[in-house]
């Protein structure tokens, strides 16, 4: 297939190693590809990286929260956990 006119797309469903992302950018011409993260229950994207984010940031984070959504990560008691801690992701908004 001739993919020379492609420039953007979304990678989602599971983590994408940076080497895979580099190959997609190079071989498919997707210089503006982004990473999206969400859950089926939230229809489905809650977070997405930006086309201007460096490639390493696109592959090591879930990006930024989408507009009109709120999220928090809580422990088993429902308390918000500090940044970097494990917990349950709670999402609220139009989705």
ABEGO torsion letter per residue (X at the ends): XBAAABABBBBBGBBBBAAAAAAAAAAAGBAABBBBBBBAAAOABABBBBAABBAAAAAABAEBBBBGBBBBBBBAAGBBBBBGBBBBBBBBEAX
